[in-house]
Amino acid sequence: MSTSLLYHAFGIGGYRYRATRYAQGATELVIEHDPAQLRCGHCGSADVIGAGQVQRRFRAVPIGHRPT
C-alpha cells in the first residue's frame, strides 16, 4: 500500500503509510504523521517542536470481508 492510496481511497492526507498488520480477523494499517506536514494548531506556522505522540485507533470501511 502507498501513501497515495491512503489519500485517494480513504481521504487521509498528511500521513505516511508504515505497515499492514493482520490480527484477530482484521486488517490494521499503521500510519504516522508526516513531519513535513506538522503545523501549529493556533497560527499554522511550520516552526514547531513536537512534544510527544499519542497512538490512536480509527475504524474505516471494510476491505473485502475484513474489518479495517
mmCIF file of the N, C-alpha and C atoms, coordinates in Angstrom:
data_MODEL
# 
_entry.id   MODEL 
# 
loop_
_atom_site.group_PDB 
_atom_site.id 
_atom_site.type_symbol 
_atom_site.label_atom_id 
_atom_site.label_alt_id 
_atom_site.label_comp_id 
_atom_site.label_asym_id 
_atom_site.label_entity_id 
_atom_site.label_seq_id 
_atom_site.pdbx_PDB_ins_code 
_atom_site.Cartn_x 
_atom_site.Cartn_y 
_atom_site.Cartn_z 
_atom_site.occupancy 
_atom_site.B_iso_or_equiv 
_atom_site.pdbx_formal_charge 
_atom_site.auth_seq_id 
_atom_site.auth_comp_id 
_atom_site.auth_asym_id 
_atom_site.auth_atom_id 
_atom_site.pdbx_PDB_model_num 
ATOM 1   N N  . MET A 1 1  ? 0.846   -1.171  0.000  1.00 0.00 ? 1  MET A N  1 
ATOM 2   C CA . MET A 1 1  ? 0.000   0.000   0.000  1.00 0.00 ? 1  MET A CA 1 
ATOM 3   C C  . MET A 1 1  ? 0.893   1.235   0.000  1.00 0.00 ? 1  MET A C  1 
ATOM 4   N N  . SER A 1 2  ? 0.380   2.291   -0.546 1.00 0.00 ? 2  SER A N  1 
ATOM 5   C CA . SER A 1 2  ? 1.175   3.506   -0.612 1.00 0.00 ? 2  SER A CA 1 
ATOM 6   C C  . SER A 1 2  ? 0.445   4.656   0.081  1.00 0.00 ? 2  SER A C  1 
ATOM 7   N N  . THR A 1 3  ? 1.185   5.703   0.348  1.00 0.00 ? 3  THR A N  1 
ATOM 8   C CA . THR A 1 3  ? 0.605   6.903   0.938  1.00 0.00 ? 3  THR A CA 1 
ATOM 9   C C  . THR A 1 3  ? -0.425  7.495   -0.008 1.00 0.00 ? 3  THR A C  1 
ATOM 10  N N  . SER A 1 4  ? -0.183  7.382   -1.317 1.00 0.00 ? 4  SER A N  1 
ATOM 11  C CA . SER A 1 4  ? -1.132  7.875   -2.311 1.00 0.00 ? 4  SER A CA 1 
ATOM 12  C C  . SER A 1 4  ? -2.469  7.156   -2.204 1.00 0.00 ? 4  SER A C  1 
ATOM 13  N N  . LEU A 1 5  ? -2.448  5.849   -1.973 1.00 0.00 ? 5  LEU A N  1 
ATOM 14  C CA . LEU A 1 5  ? -3.683  5.090   -1.817 1.00 0.00 ? 5  LEU A CA 1 
ATOM 15  C C  . LEU A 1 5  ? -4.429  5.518   -0.556 1.00 0.00 ? 5  LEU A C  1 
ATOM 16  N N  . LEU A 1 6  ? -3.716  5.804   0.520  1.00 0.00 ? 6  LEU A N  1 
ATOM 17  C CA . LEU A 1 6  ? -4.370  6.303   1.736  1.00 0.00 ? 6  LEU A CA 1 
ATOM 18  C C  . LEU A 1 6  ? -5.152  7.576   1.435  1.00 0.00 ? 6  LEU A C  1 
ATOM 19  N N  . TYR A 1 7  ? -4.548  8.454   0.658  1.00 0.00 ? 7  TYR A N  1 
ATOM 20  C CA . TYR A 1 7  ? -5.186  9.729   0.338  1.00 0.00 ? 7  TYR A CA 1 
ATOM 21  C C  . TYR A 1 7  ? -6.377  9.534   -0.596 1.00 0.00 ? 7  TYR A C  1 
ATOM 22  N N  . HIS A 1 8  ? -6.183  8.807   -1.678 1.00 0.00 ? 8  HIS A N  1 
ATOM 23  C CA . HIS A 1 8  ? -7.233  8.685   -2.691 1.00 0.00 ? 8  HIS A CA 1 
ATOM 24  C C  . HIS A 1 8  ? -8.351  7.724   -2.291 1.00 0.00 ? 8  HIS A C  1 
ATOM 25  N N  . ALA A 1 9  ? -8.046  6.636   -1.603 1.00 0.00 ? 9  ALA A N  1 
ATOM 26  C CA . ALA A 1 9  ? -9.074  5.657   -1.243 1.00 0.00 ? 9  ALA A CA 1 
ATOM 27  C C  . ALA A 1 9  ? -9.762  5.991   0.079  1.00 0.00 ? 9  ALA A C  1 
ATOM 28  N N  . PHE A 1 10 ? -9.003  6.473   1.065  1.00 0.00 ? 10 PHE A N  1 
ATOM 29  C CA . PHE A 1 10 ? -9.558  6.721   2.386  1.00 0.00 ? 10 PHE A CA 1 
ATOM 30  C C  . PHE A 1 10 ? -9.690  8.206   2.720  1.00 0.00 ? 10 PHE A C  1 
ATOM 31  N N  . GLY A 1 11 ? -9.119  9.090   1.905  1.00 0.00 ? 11 GLY A N  1 
ATOM 32  C CA . GLY A 1 11 ? -9.199  10.519  2.177  1.00 0.00 ? 11 GLY A CA 1 
ATOM 33  C C  . GLY A 1 11 ? -8.302  10.964  3.315  1.00 0.00 ? 11 GLY A C  1 
ATOM 34  N N  . ILE A 1 12 ? -7.227  10.196  3.583  1.00 0.00 ? 12 ILE A N  1 
ATOM 35  C CA . ILE A 1 12 ? -6.305  10.509  4.675  1.00 0.00 ? 12 ILE A CA 1 
ATOM 36  C C  . ILE A 1 12 ? -5.104  11.240  4.104  1.00 0.00 ? 12 ILE A C  1 
ATOM 37  N N  . GLY A 1 13 ? -4.920  12.506  4.467  1.00 0.00 ? 13 GLY A N  1 
ATOM 38  C CA . GLY A 1 13 ? -3.798  13.294  3.977  1.00 0.00 ? 13 GLY A CA 1 
ATOM 39  C C  . GLY A 1 13 ? -2.871  13.706  5.101  1.00 0.00 ? 13 GLY A C  1 
ATOM 40  N N  . GLY A 1 14 ? -1.603  13.920  4.792  1.00 0.00 ? 14 GLY A N  1 
ATOM 41  C CA . GLY A 1 14 ? -0.640  14.373  5.794  1.00 0.00 ? 14 GLY A CA 1 
ATOM 42  C C  . GLY A 1 14 ? -0.051  13.252  6.632  1.00 0.00 ? 14 GLY A C  1 
ATOM 43  N N  . TYR A 1 15 ? -0.289  12.010  6.226  1.00 0.00 ? 15 TYR A N  1 
ATOM 44  C CA . TYR A 1 15 ? 0.232   10.846  6.954  1.00 0.00 ? 15 TYR A CA 1 
ATOM 45  C C  . TYR A 1 15 ? 1.017   9.965   6.007  1.00 0.00 ? 15 TYR A C  1 
ATOM 46  N N  . ARG A 1 16 ? 1.920   9.167   6.565  1.00 0.00 ? 16 ARG A N  1 
ATOM 47  C CA . ARG A 1 16 ? 2.707   8.221   5.768  1.00 0.00 ? 16 ARG A CA 1 
ATOM 48  C C  . ARG A 1 16 ? 2.352   6.794   6.173  1.00 0.00 ? 16 ARG A C  1 
ATOM 49  N N  . TYR A 1 17 ? 2.243   5.927   5.186  1.00 0.00 ? 17 TYR A N  1 
ATOM 50  C CA . TYR A 1 17 ? 1.981   4.517   5.426  1.00 0.00 ? 17 TYR A CA 1 
ATOM 51  C C  . TYR A 1 17 ? 3.241   3.876   5.994  1.00 0.00 ? 17 TYR A C  1 
ATOM 52  N N  . ARG A 1 18 ? 3.105   3.046   7.030  1.00 0.00 ? 18 ARG A N  1 
ATOM 53  C CA . ARG A 1 18 ? 4.236   2.367   7.637  1.00 0.00 ? 18 ARG A CA 1 
ATOM 54  C C  . ARG A 1 18 ? 4.161   0.856   7.502  1.00 0.00 ? 18 ARG A C  1 
ATOM 55  N N  . ALA A 1 19 ? 3.002   0.246   7.758  1.00 0.00 ? 19 ALA A N  1 
ATOM 56  C CA . ALA A 1 19 ? 2.910   -1.218  7.743  1.00 0.00 ? 19 ALA A CA 1 
ATOM 57  C C  . ALA A 1 19 ? 1.455   -1.647  7.694  1.00 0.00 ? 19 ALA A C  1 
ATOM 58  N N  . THR A 1 20 ? 1.256   -2.917  7.389  1.00 0.00 ? 20 THR A N  1 
ATOM 59  C CA . THR A 1 20 ? -0.060  -3.550  7.466  1.00 0.00 ? 20 THR A CA 1 
ATOM 60  C C  . THR A 1 20 ? 0.061   -4.725  8.419  1.00 0.00 ? 20 THR A C  1 
ATOM 61  N N  . ARG A 1 21 ? -0.887  -4.831  9.342  1.00 0.00 ? 21 ARG A N  1 
ATOM 62  C CA . ARG A 1 21 ? -0.910  -5.951  10.288 1.00 0.00 ? 21 ARG A CA 1 
ATOM 63  C C  . ARG A 1 21 ? -2.245  -6.675  10.139 1.00 0.00 ? 21 ARG A C  1 
ATOM 64  N N  . TYR A 1 22 ? -2.198  -7.980  10.318 1.00 0.00 ? 22 TYR A N  1 
ATOM 65  C CA . TYR A 1 22 ? -3.405  -8.795  10.267 1.00 0.00 ? 22 TYR A CA 1 
ATOM 66  C C  . TYR A 1 22 ? -3.568  -9.445  11.638 1.00 0.00 ? 22 TYR A C  1 
ATOM 67  N N  . ALA A 1 23 ? -4.579  -9.021  12.385 1.00 0.00 ? 23 ALA A N  1 
ATOM 68  C CA . ALA A 1 23 ? -4.761  -9.519  13.746 1.00 0.00 ? 23 ALA A CA 1 
ATOM 69  C C  . ALA A 1 23 ? -6.241  -9.752  14.019 1.00 0.00 ? 23 ALA A C  1 
ATOM 70  N N  . GLN A 1 24 ? -6.559  -10.890 14.583 1.00 0.00 ? 24 GLN A N  1 
ATOM 71  C CA . GLN A 1 24 ? -7.912  -11.234 15.014 1.00 0.00 ? 24 GLN A CA 1 
ATOM 72  C C  . GLN A 1 24 ? -8.948  -10.998 13.914 1.00 0.00 ? 24 GLN A C  1 
ATOM 73  N N  . GLY A 1 25 ? -8.614  -11.384 12.683 1.00 0.00 ? 25 GLY A N  1 
ATOM 74  C CA . GLY A 1 25 ? -9.541  -11.279 11.566 1.00 0.00 ? 25 GLY A CA 1 
ATOM 75  C C  . GLY A 1 25 ? -9.707  -9.886  10.997 1.00 0.00 ? 25 GLY A C  1 
ATOM 76  N N  . ALA A 1 26 ? -8.885  -8.940  11.424 1.00 0.00 ? 26 ALA A N  1 
ATOM 77  C CA . ALA A 1 26 ? -8.991  -7.559  10.944 1.00 0.00 ? 26 ALA A CA 1 
ATOM 78  C C  . ALA A 1 26 ? -7.688  -7.145  10.261 1.00 0.00 ? 26 ALA A C  1 
ATOM 79  N N  . THR A 1 27 ? -7.793  -6.153  9.404  1.00 0.00 ? 27 THR A N  1 
ATOM 80  C CA . THR A 1 27 ? -6.626  -5.564  8.747  1.00 0.00 ? 27 THR A CA 1 
ATOM 81  C C  . THR A 1 27 ? -6.331  -4.236  9.429  1.00 0.00 ? 27 THR A C  1 
ATOM 82  N N  . GLU A 1 28 ? -5.106  -4.061  9.919  1.00 0.00 ? 28 GLU A N  1 
ATOM 83  C CA . GLU A 1 28 ? -4.693  -2.810  10.560 1.00 0.00 ? 28 GLU A CA 1 
ATOM 84  C C  . GLU A 1 28 ? -3.657  -2.126  9.682  1.00 0.00 ? 28 GLU A C  1 
ATOM 85  N N  . LEU A 1 29 ? -3.911  -0.896  9.341  1.00 0.00 ? 29 LEU A N  1 
ATOM 86  C CA . LEU A 1 29 ? -2.961  -0.088  8.582  1.00 0.00 ? 29 LEU A CA 1 
ATOM 87  C C  . LEU A 1 29 ? -2.246  0.823   9.566  1.00 0.00 ? 29 LEU A C  1 
ATOM 88  N N  . VAL A 1 30 ? -0.939  0.726   9.629  1.00 0.00 ? 30 VAL A N  1 
ATOM 89  C CA . VAL A 1 30 ? -0.148  1.546   10.542 1.00 0.00 ? 30 VAL A CA 1 
ATOM 90  C C  . VAL A 1 30 ? 0.335   2.759   9.760  1.00 0.00 ? 30 VAL A C  1 
ATOM 91  N N  . ILE A 1 31 ? -0.034  3.943   10.237 1.00 0.00 ? 31 ILE A N  1 
ATOM 92  C CA . ILE A 1 31 ? 0.371   5.186   9.579  1.00 0.00 ? 31 ILE A CA 1 
ATOM 93  C C  . ILE A 1 31 ? 0.972   6.108   10.620 1.00 0.00 ? 31 ILE A C  1 
ATOM 94  N N  . GLU A 1 32 ? 1.729   7.104   10.157 1.00 0.00 ? 32 GLU A N  1 
ATOM 95  C CA . GLU A 1 32 ? 2.279   8.106   11.066 1.00 0.00 ? 32 GLU A CA 1 
ATOM 96  C C  . GLU A 1 32 ? 2.174   9.474   10.414 1.00 0.00 ? 32 GLU A C  1 
ATOM 97  N N  . HIS A 1 33 ? 2.096   10.484  11.261 1.00 0.00 ? 33 HIS A N  1 
ATOM 98  C CA . HIS A 1 33 ? 2.003   11.858  10.764 1.00 0.00 ? 33 HIS A CA 1 
ATOM 99  C C  . HIS A 1 33 ? 3.291   12.214  10.043 1.00 0.00 ? 33 HIS A C  1 
ATOM 100 N N  . ASP A 1 34 ? 3.175   12.813  8.885  1.00 0.00 ? 34 ASP A N  1 
ATOM 101 C CA . ASP A 1 34 ? 4.336   13.237  8.106  1.00 0.00 ? 34 ASP A CA 1 
ATOM 102 C C  . ASP A 1 34 ? 4.934   14.478  8.771  1.00 0.00 ? 34 ASP A C  1 
ATOM 103 N N  . PRO A 1 35 ? 6.186   14.403  9.257  1.00 0.00 ? 35 PRO A N  1 
ATOM 104 C CA . PRO A 1 35 ? 6.785   15.557  9.946  1.00 0.00 ? 35 PRO A CA 1 
ATOM 105 C C  . PRO A 1 35 ? 6.823   16.826  9.083  1.00 0.00 ? 35 PRO A C  1 
ATOM 106 N N  . ALA A 1 36 ? 6.904   16.669  7.783  1.00 0.00 ? 36 ALA A N  1 
ATOM 107 C CA . ALA A 1 36 ? 6.921   17.835  6.902  1.00 0.00 ? 36 ALA A CA 1 
ATOM 108 C C  . ALA A 1 36 ? 5.574   18.565  6.908  1.00 0.00 ? 36 ALA A C  1 
ATOM 109 N N  . GLN A 1 37 ? 4.518   17.891  7.320  1.00 0.00 ? 37 GLN A N  1 
ATOM 110 C CA . GLN A 1 37 ? 3.186   18.481  7.347  1.00 0.00 ? 37 GLN A CA 1 
ATOM 111 C C  . GLN A 1 37 ? 2.815   19.055  8.722  1.00 0.00 ? 37 GLN A C  1 
ATOM 112 N N  . LEU A 1 38 ? 3.691   18.916  9.716  1.00 0.00 ? 38 LEU A N  1 
ATOM 113 C CA . LEU A 1 38 ? 3.408   19.351  11.077 1.00 0.00 ? 38 LEU A CA 1 
ATOM 114 C C  . LEU A 1 38 ? 3.296   20.878  11.148 1.00 0.00 ? 38 LEU A C  1 
ATOM 115 N N  . ARG A 1 39 ? 2.209   21.363  11.727 1.00 0.00 ? 39 ARG A N  1 
ATOM 116 C CA . ARG A 1 39 ? 1.957   22.803  11.830 1.00 0.00 ? 39 ARG A CA 1 
ATOM 117 C C  . ARG A 1 39 ? 1.402   23.136  13.212 1.00 0.00 ? 39 ARG A C  1 
ATOM 118 N N  . CYS A 1 40 ? 1.579   24.370  13.612 1.00 0.00 ? 40 CYS A N  1 
ATOM 119 C CA . CYS A 1 40 ? 0.991   24.880  14.844 1.00 0.00 ? 40 CYS A CA 1 
ATOM 120 C C  . CYS A 1 40 ? -0.527  24.958  14.654 1.00 0.00 ? 40 CYS A C  1 
ATOM 121 N N  . GLY A 1 41 ? -1.281  24.430  15.629 1.00 0.00 ? 41 GLY A N  1 
ATOM 122 C CA . GLY A 1 41 ? -2.732  24.456  15.535 1.00 0.00 ? 41 GLY A CA 1 
ATOM 123 C C  . GLY A 1 41 ? -3.316  25.848  15.700 1.00 0.00 ? 41 GLY A C  1 
ATOM 124 N N  . HIS A 1 42 ? -2.545  26.761  16.296 1.00 0.00 ? 42 HIS A N  1 
ATOM 125 C CA . HIS A 1 42 ? -3.043  28.115  16.543 1.00 0.00 ? 42 HIS A CA 1 
ATOM 126 C C  . HIS A 1 42 ? -2.783  29.063  15.372 1.00 0.00 ? 42 HIS A C  1 
ATOM 127 N N  . CYS A 1 43 ? -1.510  29.121  14.908 1.00 0.00 ? 43 CYS A N  1 
ATOM 128 C CA . CYS A 1 43 ? -1.159  30.106  13.874 1.00 0.00 ? 43 CYS A CA 1 
ATOM 129 C C  . CYS A 1 43 ? -0.818  29.484  12.528 1.00 0.00 ? 43 CYS A C  1 
ATOM 130 N N  . GLY A 1 44 ? -0.631  28.151  12.467 1.00 0.00 ? 44 GLY A N  1 
ATOM 131 C CA . GLY A 1 44 ? -0.313  27.491  11.208 1.00 0.00 ? 44 GLY A CA 1 
ATOM 132 C C  . GLY A 1 44 ? 1.162   27.486  10.854 1.00 0.00 ? 44 GLY A C  1 
ATOM 133 N N  . SER A 1 45 ? 2.023   27.963  11.746 1.00 0.00 ? 45 SER A N  1 
ATOM 134 C CA . SER A 1 45 ? 3.459   28.019  11.481 1.00 0.00 ? 45 SER A CA 1 
ATOM 135 C C  . SER A 1 45 ? 4.065   26.621  11.422 1.00 0.00 ? 45 SER A C  1 
ATOM 136 N N  . ALA A 1 46 ? 5.062   26.444  10.546 1.00 0.00 ? 46 ALA A N  1 
ATOM 137 C CA . ALA A 1 46 ? 5.782   25.177  10.445 1.00 0.00 ? 46 ALA A CA 1 
ATOM 138 C C  . ALA A 1 46 ? 6.936   25.121  11.445 1.00 0.00 ? 46 ALA A C  1 
ATOM 139 N N  . ASP A 1 47 ? 7.191   26.208  12.163 1.00 0.00 ? 47 ASP A N  1 
ATOM 140 C CA . ASP A 1 47 ? 8.287   26.287  13.127 1.00 0.00 ? 47 ASP A CA 1 
ATOM 141 C C  . ASP A 1 47 ? 7.794   25.788  14.487 1.00 0.00 ? 47 ASP A C  1 
ATOM 142 N N  . VAL A 1 48 ? 7.647   24.459  14.621 1.00 0.00 ? 48 VAL A N  1 
ATOM 143 C CA . VAL A 1 48 ? 7.128   23.862  15.846 1.00 0.00 ? 48 VAL A CA 1 
ATOM 144 C C  . VAL A 1 48 ? 8.058   22.755  16.332 1.00 0.00 ? 48 VAL A C  1 
ATOM 145 N N  . ILE A 1 49 ? 7.949   22.443  17.608 1.00 0.00 ? 49 ILE A N  1 
ATOM 146 C CA . ILE A 1 49 ? 8.700   21.342  18.204 1.00 0.00 ? 49 ILE A CA 1 
ATOM 147 C C  . ILE A 1 49 ? 7.675   20.332  18.717 1.00 0.00 ? 49 ILE A C  1 
ATOM 148 N N  . GLY A 1 50 ? 7.775   19.096  18.240 1.00 0.00 ? 50 GLY A N  1 
ATOM 149 C CA . GLY A 1 50 ? 6.860   18.056  18.696 1.00 0.00 ? 50 GLY A CA 1 
ATOM 150 C C  . GLY A 1 50 ? 7.127   17.706  20.150 1.00 0.00 ? 50 GLY A C  1 
ATOM 151 N N  . ALA A 1 51 ? 6.096   17.679  20.979 1.00 0.00 ? 51 ALA A N  1 
ATOM 152 C CA . ALA A 1 51 ? 6.262   17.433  22.405 1.00 0.00 ? 51 ALA A CA 1 
ATOM 153 C C  . ALA A 1 51 ? 5.862   16.014  22.799 1.00 0.00 ? 51 ALA A C  1 
ATOM 154 N N  . GLY A 1 52 ? 5.630   15.153  21.820 1.00 0.00 ? 52 GLY A N  1 
ATOM 155 C CA . GLY A 1 52 ? 5.237   13.781  22.137 1.00 0.00 ? 52 GLY A CA 1 
ATOM 156 C C  . GLY A 1 52 ? 4.328   13.229  21.065 1.00 0.00 ? 52 GLY A C  1 
ATOM 157 N N  . GLN A 1 53 ? 3.858   12.029  21.311 1.00 0.00 ? 53 GLN A N  1 
ATOM 158 C CA . GLN A 1 53 ? 2.945   11.425  20.361 1.00 0.00 ? 53 GLN A CA 1 
ATOM 159 C C  . GLN A 1 53 ? 1.929   10.568  21.100 1.00 0.00 ? 53 GLN A C  1 
ATOM 160 N N  . VAL A 1 54 ? 0.809   10.384  20.460 1.00 0.00 ? 54 VAL A N  1 
ATOM 161 C CA . VAL A 1 54 ? -0.270  9.593   21.029 1.00 0.00 ? 54 VAL A CA 1 
ATOM 162 C C  . VAL A 1 54 ? -0.739  8.624   19.954 1.00 0.00 ? 54 VAL A C  1 
ATOM 163 N N  . GLN A 1 55 ? -0.806  7.341   20.289 1.00 0.00 ? 55 GLN A N  1 
ATOM 164 C CA . GLN A 1 55 ? -1.352  6.372   19.352 1.00 0.00 ? 55 GLN A CA 1 
ATOM 165 C C  . GLN A 1 55 ? -2.858  6.418   19.404 1.00 0.00 ? 55 GLN A C  1 
ATOM 166 N N  . ARG A 1 56 ? -3.478  6.383   18.234 1.00 0.00 ? 56 ARG A N  1 
ATOM 167 C CA . ARG A 1 56 ? -4.934  6.376   18.155 1.00 0.00 ? 56 ARG A CA 1 
ATOM 168 C C  . ARG A 1 56 ? -5.367  5.251   17.238 1.00 0.00 ? 56 ARG A C  1 
ATOM 169 N N  . ARG A 1 57 ? -6.569  4.800   17.416 1.00 0.00 ? 57 ARG A N  1 
ATOM 170 C CA . ARG A 1 57 ? -7.118  3.726   16.596 1.00 0.00 ? 57 ARG A CA 1 
ATOM 171 C C  . ARG A 1 57 ? -8.412  4.238   15.951 1.00 0.00 ? 57 ARG A C  1 
ATOM 172 N N  . PHE A 1 58 ? -8.496  4.095   14.628 1.00 0.00 ? 58 PHE A N  1 
ATOM 173 C CA . PHE A 1 58 ? -9.667  4.518   13.878 1.00 0.00 ? 58 PHE A CA 1 
ATOM 174 C C  . PHE A 1 58 ? -10.264 3.327   13.157 1.00 0.00 ? 58 PHE A C  1 
ATOM 175 N N  . ARG A 1 59 ? -11.537 3.380   12.907 1.00 0.00 ? 59 ARG A N  1 
ATOM 176 C CA . ARG A 1 59 ? -12.194 2.366   12.092 1.00 0.00 ? 59 ARG A CA 1 
ATOM 177 C C  . ARG A 1 59 ? -12.446 2.946   10.712 1.00 0.00 ? 59 ARG A C  1 
ATOM 178 N N  . ALA A 1 60 ? -12.316 2.098   9.710  1.00 0.00 ? 60 ALA A N  1 
ATOM 179 C CA . ALA A 1 60 ? -12.577 2.501   8.333  1.00 0.00 ? 60 ALA A CA 1 
ATOM 180 C C  . ALA A 1 60 ? -13.529 1.484   7.713  1.00 0.00 ? 60 ALA A C  1 
ATOM 181 N N  . VAL A 1 61 ? -13.920 1.738   6.486  1.00 0.00 ? 61 VAL A N  1 
ATOM 182 C CA . VAL A 1 61 ? -14.786 0.786   5.789  1.00 0.00 ? 61 VAL A CA 1 
ATOM 183 C C  . VAL A 1 61 ? -14.008 -0.527  5.603  1.00 0.00 ? 61 VAL A C  1 
ATOM 184 N N  . PRO A 1 62 ? -14.704 -1.649  5.597  1.00 0.00 ? 62 PRO A N  1 
ATOM 185 C CA . PRO A 1 62 ? -14.019 -2.939  5.446  1.00 0.00 ? 62 PRO A CA 1 
ATOM 186 C C  . PRO A 1 62 ? -13.318 -3.053  4.100  1.00 0.00 ? 62 PRO A C  1 
ATOM 187 N N  . ILE A 1 63 ? -12.242 -3.812  4.091  1.00 0.00 ? 63 ILE A N  1 
ATOM 188 C CA . ILE A 1 63 ? -11.576 -4.189  2.856  1.00 0.00 ? 63 ILE A CA 1 
ATOM 189 C C  . ILE A 1 63 ? -11.950 -5.636  2.619  1.00 0.00 ? 63 ILE A C  1 
ATOM 190 N N  . GLY A 1 64 ? -12.781 -5.874  1.608  1.00 0.00 ? 64 GLY A N  1 
ATOM 191 C CA . GLY A 1 64 ? -13.329 -7.211  1.411  1.00 0.00 ? 64 GLY A CA 1 
ATOM 192 C C  . GLY A 1 64 ? -14.292 -7.507  2.551  1.00 0.00 ? 64 GLY A C  1 
ATOM 193 N N  . HIS A 1 65 ? -14.112 -8.650  3.202  1.00 0.00 ? 65 HIS A N  1 
ATOM 194 C CA . HIS A 1 65 ? -14.964 -9.033  4.335  1.00 0.00 ? 65 HIS A CA 1 
ATOM 195 C C  . HIS A 1 65 ? -14.255 -8.828  5.669  1.00 0.00 ? 65 HIS A C  1 
ATOM 196 N N  . ARG A 1 66 ? -13.100 -8.163  5.660  1.00 0.00 ? 66 ARG A N  1 
ATOM 197 C CA . ARG A 1 66 ? -12.330 -7.960  6.892  1.00 0.00 ? 66 ARG A CA 1 
ATOM 198 C C  . ARG A 1 66 ? -12.510 -6.540  7.413  1.00 0.00 ? 66 ARG A C  1 
ATOM 199 N N  . PRO A 1 67 ? -12.764 -6.394  8.713  1.00 0.00 ? 67 PRO A N  1 
ATOM 200 C CA . PRO A 1 67 ? -12.805 -5.043  9.302  1.00 0.00 ? 67 PRO A CA 1 
ATOM 201 C C  . PRO A 1 67 ? -11.448 -4.356  9.146  1.00 0.00 ? 67 PRO A C  1 
ATOM 202 N N  . THR A 1 68 ? -11.468 -3.054  9.019  1.00 0.00 ? 68 THR A N  1 
ATOM 203 C CA . THR A 1 68 ? -10.244 -2.271  8.861  1.00 0.00 ? 68 THR A CA 1 
ATOM 204 C C  . THR A 1 68 ? -10.173 -1.218  9.946  1.00 0.00 ? 68 THR A C  1 
# 
